[in-house]
Amino acid sequence: MKSWTVVQGIDSSKIPGAMKLGKSLSIVGESILPIRERGPGVGVVALSGAGAIGTRFLREPRDLDAWLSEHPSATPSAIGAALRGAVCAVLWEPSTRSLYVTPDPLGSAFVFIWRDGSTTVVSNDLNSLLEVVARLGTTLQKSMPYLLSTLVVGHGGYYPTSYEGVDVVPQGRLLRLSMDAQEFMAYERPDVGQATYEELLAQTRTEILDNVVAAAEAPAEYRIAHLTGGADTRLMLSAILHAGVADRFSFFCSGPDNSTDRVVSDGLVRQYGLTPTRHPGFDVELEPMNHRERTLATTQMVSGLMPTGPSLGMKEPEGGSVILSGGYGGLLRSHYGSRIDPTKIKFGPELLRQIWGNLAFGDAGQRLSSPGLHRDISSRISAKYEQLAASGFNDDALMDGLFLTVRNRYYVGLISSTVSRTVPRFDPLYTPLGAHWGLSLPLQDRATNVAGFDLMESMSPGLRNWEFDFPRFSDRFLALRGAQDEKSLPSAGTLPWDGRTNMVTGSSGSGLPLPTTEQVDFANSIRASAAQVAGLDLVQSQCKQLIDGIGRKELEPHFDWVVLNRLMRPGLKSRGPIRSVYYLYNSLLWYYEG
């Protein structure tokens, strides 16, 4: 794992293994480059995550260093604004003797900050920050409000991190650190106000194609594109086909042969002559664990920032790997629009209930959180909503603005940045311009994913007409673009597998029972995870034991005790409550026993 930590305000000689930048400024970590004086220009000190700048793939500090040799006058702000994907650069500017921490403009590469008086600790890894802070004599406490917010809305972000007193660099900002000062500096936000729809489509397409070309040129033996039955990975596929680089990738889809995702993905492989693989892009090296041990290790790996995490024990295969995924496709459409009645768009309790449901924002006796935490979470969402309104977002884009600035960052961004510590994961649909273009569209149009489907059609005509995992064209979309010639994908014929499977050392299972055919069918019918359906009884039992062990006195200040126990009843039939059981168990286990 490539981690780095910057310490300001402490004598550098007191930080073991650190590279001294000044008397009270130092950096410690892996793959730290020595400071190179490049005239007045900036130099690379560290790079974490995986991404692109232009058509150059970024994985190591030397990748960005090579780009800088071609762009010697680039400023830290311009470099940060040009990053694509969950990637962060640490830059040194000799003329001002300043260190610049420049995460990608959408903030997907998280940078954590802890301050205490004149001391500041900054890191790309929360666990590394906790270790340094502990060496300085402070033990940080876990945040129950953060944990509960992940259960209520499905992600963090309305509280900054899972530890009290730890903040993050805001989205769209870089952090400048000198010997005795620090400041946030804003990147320039994409301006979509004067451009036409066609111009914005063309510019967004260029960004996506640059990302695909960068990934295709990455020096890796395994270039694995994850292809599901959904619209986002298909948009990624359209860019791969348009760029003419499909032969540089193998295509992977997880799940049983008869799952909806596999049926659609396998059909696309047949139709477009793609190379399928059983290799997900990573190997697994893991000691045998039961479900409880595996859950605890996973949540500790992500420092409690998510109630779930990437596959435990992930390891980059020999020869190198790049994993492509469809993250950020949701920024082109309305995430919340299909659940919002445009006549009731005014912010308030009813809107929150429409978005997140009764378990999150229903009446007393329906919602999971205690009255006090319910009020606090609601007020934080309201404050963020008002902040977006003041920054110029259209009224009907404010809830989707929350998706851009909070949900997508704390879900897709966290997954990509966490995976990339071990195996490079890159989302080619990462396009800040496209995100703001999507938000500029009227809500009713944005909810149809018209921008995403138009992009797909412009890069690979006809690709959008093949069947998806479920019907994707709304009446509004058909009114905008006319009737679509929807077709069934081919299902006959042996798939031309590339013969590669990932190497698994130790136990690779989840510790849960495998789903039966009936459970797969039921999971498909409610659009739930077949694995979660199969393991529900076991996880409910383990969660009930955990709740009983913690006790009502400890939990009731944070949870509605009746609603909490209602989730433990057998026979849950909806995706939301089933998923909540897993999130609840994972989070409580990390908080009380991690």
C-alpha positions as CSV (number, residue, x, y, z in Angstrom):
1,M,0.0,0.0,0.0
2,K,1.5,3.4,-1.1
3,S,0.8,5.7,1.8
4,W,2.4,9.0,2.8
5,T,2.0,11.3,5.7
6,V,3.0,14.9,6.1
7,V,3.7,16.4,9.5
8,Q,3.9,20.2,10.0
9,G,4.8,21.9,13.3
10,I,7.0,19.2,14.7
11,D,10.8,19.1,14.6
12,S,11.5,16.9,11.5
13,S,14.2,15.0,13.4
14,K,11.5,13.6,15.7
15,I,9.7,11.8,12.9
16,P,11.4,8.5,12.3
17,G,12.1,7.7,8.6
18,A,10.8,11.1,7.4
19,M,12.3,13.1,4.5
20,K,13.0,16.6,5.9
21,L,11.5,19.5,3.9
22,G,12.3,22.1,6.6
23,K,12.8,22.3,10.3
24,S,9.1,21.7,11.0
25,L,7.9,20.2,7.8
26,S,8.5,16.6,6.8
27,I,7.0,13.7,4.8
28,V,7.2,10.0,5.5
29,G,5.9,7.0,3.5
30,E,6.5,4.7,0.6
31,S,7.7,5.7,-2.9
32,I,8.8,9.2,-1.8
33,L,10.9,10.8,-4.5
34,P,13.8,13.0,-3.4
35,I,13.3,16.7,-4.0
36,R,14.5,17.6,-7.5
37,E,15.1,21.3,-8.2
38,R,13.6,21.9,-11.7
39,G,14.2,25.6,-11.9
40,P,11.1,27.5,-10.8
41,G,8.8,24.6,-11.6
42,V,7.3,22.1,-9.3
43,G,8.6,18.6,-8.7
44,V,6.8,15.4,-7.6
45,V,7.4,14.1,-4.1
46,A,4.7,11.4,-3.9
47,L,1.7,10.1,-5.8
48,S,-1.0,7.9,-4.5
49,G,-4.0,6.2,-6.1
50,A,-4.4,5.6,-9.8
51,G,-5.7,7.8,-12.6
52,A,-4.7,9.8,-15.6
53,I,-3.6,13.3,-16.7
54,G,-4.3,13.8,-20.4
55,T,-3.6,10.4,-22.1
56,R,-0.9,9.5,-19.6
57,F,-1.7,6.8,-17.0
58,L,-0.6,7.6,-13.5
59,R,0.4,4.9,-11.0
60,E,3.8,5.9,-9.8
61,P,5.4,9.3,-8.9
62,R,7.7,8.8,-12.0
63,D,4.6,8.8,-14.2
64,L,3.7,12.3,-13.2
65,D,7.3,13.3,-13.2
66,A,7.6,12.4,-16.9
67,W,4.5,14.4,-17.7
68,L,6.0,17.4,-15.8
69,S,9.1,17.2,-17.9
70,E,6.9,17.9,-20.9
71,H,4.9,20.6,-19.1
72,P,7.6,22.4,-17.0
73,S,5.5,25.6,-16.4
74,A,2.4,23.7,-15.0
75,T,1.3,25.1,-11.7
76,P,0.2,23.0,-8.7
77,S,-3.4,24.2,-9.2
78,A,-3.4,23.4,-12.9
79,I,-1.9,19.9,-12.2
80,G,-4.5,19.1,-9.6
81,A,-7.4,20.3,-11.8
82,A,-6.2,18.1,-14.7
83,L,-6.0,14.9,-12.6
84,R,-8.6,12.2,-13.5
85,G,-9.6,9.4,-11.2
86,A,-8.9,8.8,-7.5
87,V,-5.4,10.0,-7.6
88,C,-3.4,12.6,-5.5
89,A,-0.1,14.2,-6.1
90,V,2.2,15.7,-3.5
91,L,4.3,18.5,-5.1
92,W,7.2,20.6,-4.0
93,E,7.6,24.2,-5.2
94,P,11.2,25.3,-4.6
95,S,10.6,29.0,-5.2
96,T,8.2,29.3,-2.2
97,R,9.5,26.2,-0.3
98,S,5.9,25.0,-0.2
99,L,4.4,21.5,-0.3
100,Y,1.2,21.2,-2.3
101,V,-1.2,18.3,-1.7
102,T,-3.3,18.1,-4.8
103,P,-6.1,15.5,-4.9
104,D,-8.2,15.0,-8.0
105,P,-10.9,17.8,-8.5
106,L,-13.8,15.6,-7.4
107,G,-12.1,14.7,-4.2
108,S,-12.1,10.9,-4.8
109,A,-8.6,10.6,-3.5
110,F,-9.2,11.4,0.1
111,V,-6.7,13.4,2.1
112,F,-7.2,13.3,5.9
113,I,-6.2,16.2,8.2
114,W,-5.7,16.3,12.0
115,R,-4.8,19.5,13.8
116,D,-3.8,20.2,17.4
117,G,-2.6,23.7,18.1
118,S,0.5,24.3,15.9
119,T,0.7,20.7,14.8
120,T,-0.9,19.4,11.6
121,V,-0.8,15.8,10.3
122,V,-2.0,15.1,6.7
123,S,-2.2,11.7,5.1
124,N,-3.8,9.8,2.2
125,D,-4.5,6.9,4.5
126,L,-6.5,7.3,7.7
127,N,-4.9,4.3,9.4
128,S,-1.4,5.8,8.8
129,L,-2.6,9.2,10.2
130,L,-3.9,7.5,13.3
131,E,-0.5,5.8,13.8
132,V,1.4,9.1,13.5
133,V,-1.0,10.9,15.8
134,A,-0.7,8.1,18.4
135,R,3.1,8.4,18.3
136,L,2.6,12.1,19.0
137,G,0.7,11.1,22.2
138,T,-3.0,11.4,21.1
139,T,-5.5,8.6,20.8
140,L,-8.5,9.5,18.6
141,Q,-12.0,8.4,19.3
142,K,-14.4,6.7,16.8
143,S,-17.4,8.7,15.6
144,M,-20.8,7.2,16.3
145,P,-22.6,9.9,14.4
146,Y,-20.5,9.1,11.3
147,L,-21.3,5.4,11.7
148,L,-25.0,6.0,12.0
149,S,-25.1,8.3,9.0
150,T,-23.6,5.5,6.9
151,L,-26.6,3.3,8.0
152,V,-29.2,6.0,7.4
153,V,-28.1,7.4,4.0
154,G,-25.8,4.6,2.9
155,H,-22.5,6.6,3.1
156,G,-20.5,9.1,5.0
157,G,-19.8,12.7,4.2
158,Y,-22.3,14.7,6.3
159,Y,-19.7,14.0,9.1
160,P,-16.2,14.2,7.6
161,T,-14.7,11.0,8.9
162,S,-15.1,8.0,11.2
163,Y,-12.9,9.5,13.8
164,E,-13.6,12.6,15.9
165,G,-11.3,15.5,15.1
166,V,-10.2,14.2,11.7
167,D,-11.3,16.3,8.7
168,V,-10.7,15.9,4.9
169,V,-9.5,18.3,2.2
170,P,-12.7,19.7,0.7
171,Q,-13.7,18.6,-2.8
172,G,-12.3,20.9,-5.5
173,R,-9.4,22.2,-3.3
174,L,-5.7,21.6,-2.8
175,L,-3.8,22.1,0.4
176,R,-0.6,24.3,0.5
177,L,1.8,23.8,3.4
178,S,4.8,26.0,4.0
179,M,7.1,25.9,7.0
180,D,4.7,27.8,9.3
181,A,1.4,28.3,7.3
182,Q,-1.2,26.4,5.4
183,E,-4.2,27.3,3.1
184,F,-6.8,25.7,0.9
185,M,-6.8,26.8,-2.7
186,A,-9.7,26.2,-5.1
187,Y,-9.5,24.6,-8.5
188,E,-11.4,26.3,-11.3
189,R,-14.8,24.8,-11.7
190,P,-15.9,23.7,-15.2
191,D,-18.1,26.4,-16.8
192,V,-20.9,25.0,-18.8
193,G,-23.1,28.1,-19.0
194,Q,-22.4,29.3,-22.6
195,A,-21.7,26.0,-24.4
196,T,-24.4,24.2,-26.4
197,Y,-25.6,20.6,-25.6
198,E,-23.6,19.3,-28.6
199,E,-20.4,21.1,-27.6
200,L,-20.6,19.8,-24.1
201,L,-21.3,16.3,-25.3
202,A,-18.2,16.5,-27.6
203,Q,-16.0,17.9,-24.8
204,T,-17.2,15.2,-22.3
205,R,-16.6,12.5,-24.9
206,T,-13.0,13.7,-25.4
207,E,-12.3,13.5,-21.6
208,I,-13.7,10.0,-21.5
209,L,-11.8,8.9,-24.6
210,D,-8.5,10.3,-23.2
211,N,-9.1,8.3,-20.0
212,V,-9.7,5.1,-22.0
213,V,-6.6,5.6,-24.1
214,A,-4.5,6.3,-21.0
215,A,-5.7,3.0,-19.4
216,A,-5.0,1.1,-22.7
217,E,-1.4,2.3,-22.6
218,A,-0.9,1.5,-19.0
219,P,2.2,-0.8,-18.5
220,A,0.3,-3.8,-17.2
221,E,-0.1,-7.4,-18.2
222,Y,-3.7,-7.5,-17.0
223,R,-6.1,-4.8,-18.2
224,I,-9.5,-5.9,-16.9
225,A,-12.7,-4.0,-17.7
226,H,-15.6,-4.9,-15.5
227,L,-18.7,-5.2,-17.6
228,T,-22.1,-5.6,-16.0
229,G,-25.7,-5.4,-17.2
230,G,-26.0,-1.7,-16.3
231,A,-25.7,1.5,-18.3
232,D,-22.5,2.9,-16.8
233,T,-20.1,0.0,-17.7
234,R,-21.8,-0.1,-21.1
235,L,-21.0,3.6,-21.6
236,M,-17.4,2.7,-20.7
237,L,-17.5,-0.1,-23.3
238,S,-18.8,2.4,-26.0
239,A,-15.6,4.5,-25.4
240,I,-13.4,1.4,-25.5
241,L,-15.0,0.4,-28.9
242,H,-14.8,4.0,-30.3
243,A,-11.1,4.3,-29.3
244,G,-10.3,1.0,-31.1
245,V,-8.7,-0.5,-28.0
246,A,-11.0,-3.3,-27.1
247,D,-8.2,-5.8,-27.9
248,R,-6.1,-4.3,-25.1
249,F,-8.7,-5.4,-22.5
250,S,-10.3,-8.6,-21.2
251,F,-13.8,-8.2,-19.8
252,F,-15.0,-9.6,-16.4
253,C,-18.3,-9.9,-14.8
254,S,-18.8,-11.5,-11.4
255,G,-21.8,-13.6,-10.2
256,P,-23.5,-16.9,-11.1
257,D,-23.9,-17.9,-14.7
258,N,-27.7,-17.3,-14.6
259,S,-27.5,-13.9,-12.8
260,T,-28.9,-10.9,-14.8
261,D,-25.5,-9.2,-14.9
262,R,-23.8,-12.3,-16.4
263,V,-26.5,-12.9,-19.0
264,V,-26.2,-9.3,-20.3
265,S,-22.4,-9.1,-20.0
266,D,-21.9,-12.5,-21.8
267,G,-24.3,-11.4,-24.5
268,L,-22.3,-8.2,-25.1
269,V,-19.1,-10.3,-25.3
270,R,-20.6,-12.5,-28.0
271,Q,-22.1,-9.6,-29.9
272,Y,-18.9,-7.4,-30.1
273,G,-16.3,-10.1,-30.2
274,L,-14.8,-9.2,-26.9
275,T,-12.4,-11.4,-24.8
276,P,-14.0,-12.6,-21.6
277,T,-12.0,-13.5,-18.5
278,R,-12.5,-15.1,-15.2
279,H,-9.7,-13.0,-13.7
280,P,-11.1,-9.9,-11.8
281,G,-7.8,-8.1,-12.1
282,F,-6.4,-9.1,-8.7
283,D,-5.1,-12.1,-6.9
284,V,-6.1,-13.0,-3.3
285,E,-3.8,-13.8,-0.5
286,L,-5.7,-14.4,2.7
287,E,-5.6,-16.4,5.9
288,P,-8.7,-18.6,6.4
289,M,-11.3,-16.6,8.3
290,N,-14.9,-17.0,9.4
291,H,-17.5,-14.4,8.4
292,R,-17.1,-12.4,11.6
293,E,-13.3,-12.3,11.3
294,R,-13.5,-11.3,7.6
295,T,-16.0,-8.6,8.3
296,L,-13.9,-7.0,11.1
297,A,-10.8,-7.1,9.0
298,T,-12.6,-5.5,6.0
299,T,-14.0,-2.6,8.1
300,Q,-10.6,-2.1,9.8
301,M,-9.0,-1.9,6.4
302,V,-11.2,1.1,5.4
303,S,-11.0,2.6,9.0
304,G,-14.7,2.4,9.4
305,L,-15.3,4.9,6.6
306,M,-17.6,2.4,4.9
307,P,-19.8,-0.3,6.3
308,T,-18.4,-2.5,3.5
309,G,-15.1,-2.6,1.7
310,P,-13.2,-4.0,-1.2
311,S,-12.3,-7.6,-1.4
312,L,-10.0,-8.5,1.5
313,G,-6.5,-9.8,0.7
314,M,-6.4,-8.2,-2.7
315,K,-3.0,-8.4,-4.3
316,E,-1.7,-7.2,-7.7
317,P,-0.9,-10.1,-10.0
318,E,2.6,-10.7,-11.3
319,G,3.1,-8.5,-14.4
320,G,0.8,-5.7,-13.1
321,S,-2.9,-4.9,-13.5
322,V,-5.3,-2.2,-14.2
323,I,-9.0,-2.6,-13.3
324,L,-11.6,-0.4,-15.2
325,S,-15.0,0.2,-13.7
326,G,-18.1,2.2,-14.5
327,G,-17.9,4.6,-11.5
328,Y,-18.9,8.2,-12.1
329,G,-21.4,7.4,-14.8
330,G,-24.0,8.4,-12.3
331,L,-22.8,12.0,-12.5
332,L,-24.3,12.3,-16.0
333,R,-27.8,11.5,-14.8
334,S,-30.1,12.1,-11.9
335,H,-29.4,9.7,-9.0
336,Y,-32.4,11.0,-7.0
337,G,-34.6,12.3,-9.8
338,S,-36.5,9.0,-10.3
339,R,-37.6,9.2,-6.7
340,I,-38.4,13.0,-6.6
341,D,-41.9,14.3,-7.4
342,P,-41.0,17.6,-9.2
343,T,-44.1,19.2,-7.6
344,K,-42.6,18.5,-4.2
345,I,-39.0,19.5,-4.7
346,K,-38.9,21.9,-1.9
347,F,-36.4,20.7,0.7
348,G,-37.8,19.3,3.9
349,P,-38.7,16.1,5.7
350,E,-41.0,14.8,2.9
351,L,-38.2,15.2,0.3
352,L,-35.7,13.4,2.6
353,R,-38.2,10.6,3.1
354,Q,-38.7,10.3,-0.7
355,I,-35.0,10.0,-1.3
356,W,-33.9,7.7,1.6
357,G,-37.1,6.0,2.8
358,N,-38.8,5.5,6.1
359,L,-35.9,3.7,7.7
360,A,-33.8,6.8,7.3
361,F,-36.3,9.7,7.5
362,G,-39.7,8.2,8.3
363,D,-41.9,9.1,11.3
364,A,-40.9,8.2,14.9
365,G,-41.2,4.4,15.1
366,Q,-40.2,4.0,11.5
367,R,-36.7,5.4,11.4
368,L,-33.5,3.7,12.8
369,S,-31.8,6.7,14.4
370,S,-32.6,8.2,17.8
371,P,-34.4,11.6,17.9
372,G,-31.2,13.5,18.7
373,L,-29.1,12.0,15.9
374,H,-32.0,12.2,13.5
375,R,-32.2,16.0,14.1
376,D,-28.4,16.4,13.7
377,I,-28.1,14.4,10.5
378,S,-31.1,16.2,9.0
379,S,-29.6,19.6,9.9
380,R,-26.3,18.7,8.3
381,I,-28.0,17.6,5.1
382,S,-29.9,20.9,5.1
383,A,-26.8,22.9,5.7
384,K,-25.1,21.2,2.7
385,Y,-28.2,21.8,0.6
386,E,-28.2,25.5,1.4
387,Q,-24.5,25.7,0.7
388,L,-25.0,24.3,-2.8
389,A,-27.9,26.7,-3.4
390,A,-25.7,29.6,-2.5
391,S,-23.0,28.4,-4.8
392,G,-25.1,28.7,-7.9
393,F,-26.6,25.2,-8.5
394,N,-30.0,25.2,-10.2
395,D,-32.9,24.6,-7.8
396,D,-33.8,21.3,-9.4
397,A,-30.2,20.2,-9.3
398,L,-29.6,20.6,-5.6
399,M,-30.3,17.0,-4.5
400,D,-28.1,15.7,-7.4
401,G,-25.5,18.2,-6.3
402,L,-25.5,16.4,-3.0
403,F,-24.9,13.2,-5.0
404,L,-21.9,14.8,-6.7
405,T,-20.3,16.4,-3.6
406,V,-21.2,13.8,-1.0
407,R,-22.6,10.4,-2.0
408,N,-20.5,9.7,-5.0
409,R,-17.4,10.9,-3.3
410,Y,-17.9,8.8,-0.2
411,Y,-19.0,5.7,-2.1
412,V,-17.4,5.4,-5.5
413,G,-14.4,7.6,-4.6
414,L,-13.7,5.7,-1.4
415,I,-13.9,2.3,-3.2
416,S,-11.6,3.4,-6.0
417,S,-9.1,5.1,-3.7
418,T,-9.1,2.1,-1.3
419,V,-8.7,-0.5,-4.1
420,S,-5.9,1.5,-5.7
421,R,-3.7,1.2,-2.7
422,T,-3.2,-2.4,-3.7
423,V,-4.3,-2.7,-7.4
424,P,-4.8,0.2,-9.7
425,R,-8.5,0.8,-10.3
426,F,-9.5,3.6,-12.7
427,D,-13.0,4.8,-13.7
428,P,-12.8,6.2,-17.3
429,L,-16.1,7.9,-16.9
430,Y,-14.4,10.3,-14.5
431,T,-15.2,13.7,-16.1
432,P,-15.7,16.9,-14.0
433,L,-17.0,18.6,-17.1
434,G,-19.6,15.9,-17.7
435,A,-20.7,16.0,-14.1
436,H,-21.5,19.8,-14.3
437,W,-23.0,19.3,-17.8
438,G,-25.4,16.7,-16.3
439,L,-26.4,19.0,-13.5
440,S,-27.2,21.8,-16.0
441,L,-29.9,19.7,-17.6
442,P,-33.6,20.0,-16.5
443,L,-34.3,17.4,-13.8
444,Q,-36.9,15.5,-15.9
445,D,-34.4,15.1,-18.7
446,R,-31.5,14.3,-16.4
447,A,-33.5,11.6,-14.7
448,T,-33.7,9.7,-18.1
449,N,-29.9,9.6,-18.5
450,V,-30.3,11.2,-21.8
451,A,-26.7,12.6,-21.7
452,G,-25.3,9.2,-21.0
453,F,-27.3,7.5,-23.7
454,D,-26.4,10.2,-26.2
455,L,-22.7,9.8,-25.4
456,M,-23.1,6.1,-25.8
457,E,-24.8,6.5,-29.2
458,S,-22.2,9.0,-30.4
459,M,-19.3,6.6,-29.6
460,S,-20.9,3.3,-30.5
461,P,-24.1,3.6,-32.5
462,G,-26.7,0.9,-31.7
463,L,-25.0,-0.2,-28.4
464,R,-27.7,1.3,-26.3
465,N,-30.4,-0.7,-28.1
466,W,-29.2,-4.1,-26.8
467,E,-31.0,-5.3,-23.7
468,F,-29.9,-4.1,-20.2
469,D,-30.3,-5.7,-16.8
470,F,-33.7,-4.1,-16.6
471,P,-35.6,-1.7,-18.9
472,R,-33.7,1.6,-19.0
473,F,-35.7,3.8,-21.4
474,S,-38.4,5.9,-19.6
475,D,-41.4,7.4,-21.4
476,R,-39.7,10.8,-21.1
477,F,-36.5,9.5,-22.8
478,L,-38.6,8.0,-25.6
479,A,-40.4,11.3,-26.0
480,L,-37.0,13.0,-26.3
481,R,-35.3,10.6,-28.6
482,G,-38.1,8.6,-30.2
483,A,-38.8,4.9,-30.2
484,Q,-35.7,2.7,-29.7
485,D,-35.1,-0.6,-31.5
486,E,-34.5,-2.7,-28.4
487,K,-33.0,-6.1,-29.1
488,S,-32.1,-9.3,-27.3
489,L,-28.5,-10.2,-27.0
490,P,-27.2,-13.5,-28.3
491,S,-27.1,-16.3,-25.7
492,A,-25.9,-19.3,-27.7
493,G,-22.3,-20.4,-28.3
494,T,-19.3,-21.1,-26.2
495,L,-17.5,-18.0,-24.8
496,P,-13.9,-17.5,-25.8
497,W,-12.4,-17.3,-22.3
498,D,-8.8,-16.0,-22.2
499,G,-7.9,-18.9,-19.9
500,R,-6.8,-16.7,-17.0
501,T,-8.1,-17.0,-13.4
502,N,-6.9,-15.2,-10.4
503,M,-4.5,-16.9,-7.9
504,V,-6.1,-17.5,-4.5
505,T,-4.0,-18.3,-1.5
506,G,-5.9,-19.2,1.6
507,S,-9.6,-18.8,2.0
508,S,-11.3,-16.6,-0.6
509,G,-14.9,-17.2,0.4
510,S,-17.1,-14.7,2.2
511,G,-17.9,-17.1,5.1
512,L,-21.5,-17.1,3.9
513,P,-23.5,-19.9,2.4
514,L,-23.6,-20.0,-1.4
515,P,-27.0,-18.9,-2.9
516,T,-29.3,-21.5,-4.3
517,T,-31.0,-21.1,-7.6
518,E,-34.2,-20.0,-5.9
519,Q,-32.3,-17.4,-3.9
520,V,-30.7,-16.1,-7.1
521,D,-34.1,-15.7,-8.7
522,F,-35.5,-14.0,-5.6
523,A,-32.5,-11.6,-5.5
524,N,-32.9,-10.7,-9.1
525,S,-36.6,-10.0,-8.6
526,I,-35.9,-7.4,-5.9
527,R,-32.5,-6.3,-7.5
528,A,-30.6,-7.4,-4.4
529,S,-27.3,-9.2,-3.9
530,A,-27.8,-13.0,-4.2
531,A,-25.0,-13.4,-1.6
532,Q,-26.7,-11.2,0.9
533,V,-30.0,-13.0,0.4
534,A,-28.2,-16.4,1.0
535,G,-26.4,-15.2,4.1
536,L,-29.2,-13.2,5.7
537,D,-30.2,-15.7,8.4
538,L,-26.6,-16.1,9.5
539,V,-25.8,-12.4,9.6
540,Q,-29.1,-11.6,11.4
541,S,-28.1,-14.2,14.1
542,Q,-24.6,-12.7,14.5
543,C,-26.0,-9.2,14.6
544,K,-28.6,-10.1,17.2
545,Q,-25.9,-11.6,19.4
546,L,-23.8,-8.4,19.0
547,I,-26.8,-6.1,19.9
548,D,-27.6,-8.2,22.9
549,G,-24.0,-8.1,24.0
550,I,-23.7,-4.4,23.7
551,G,-27.0,-3.8,25.4
552,R,-29.9,-1.5,25.2
553,K,-28.5,1.1,27.6
554,E,-25.5,1.7,25.3
555,L,-27.4,1.7,22.0
556,E,-30.6,3.5,22.7
557,P,-29.0,7.0,22.8
558,H,-28.1,6.4,19.1
559,F,-30.8,4.0,17.8
560,D,-34.5,3.5,18.0
561,W,-34.5,0.2,20.0
562,V,-37.7,-1.1,18.5
563,V,-36.8,-0.4,14.9
564,L,-33.3,-1.8,15.5
565,N,-34.7,-5.1,16.6
566,R,-37.3,-5.1,13.8
567,L,-34.5,-5.6,11.4
568,M,-33.6,-8.9,13.2
569,R,-36.9,-10.5,12.3
570,P,-36.8,-13.4,9.9
571,G,-38.2,-13.2,6.4
572,L,-37.2,-9.7,5.2
573,K,-38.4,-9.3,1.6
574,S,-37.0,-5.9,0.5
575,R,-33.5,-4.9,-0.7
576,G,-33.2,-1.9,1.6
577,P,-33.8,-3.7,4.9
578,I,-31.7,-6.7,3.9
579,R,-28.7,-4.4,3.0
580,S,-29.2,-2.5,6.3
581,V,-28.8,-5.7,8.3
582,Y,-25.3,-6.2,6.8
583,Y,-24.4,-2.5,7.2
584,L,-25.6,-2.5,10.8
585,Y,-23.6,-5.7,11.7
586,N,-20.4,-4.5,9.9
587,S,-20.5,-1.1,11.5
588,L,-21.3,-2.2,15.1
589,L,-18.7,-4.8,14.9
590,W,-16.0,-2.3,13.9
591,Y,-17.1,0.3,16.4
592,Y,-17.3,-1.9,19.5
593,E,-14.8,-4.7,18.7
594,G,-12.5,-3.3,16.1
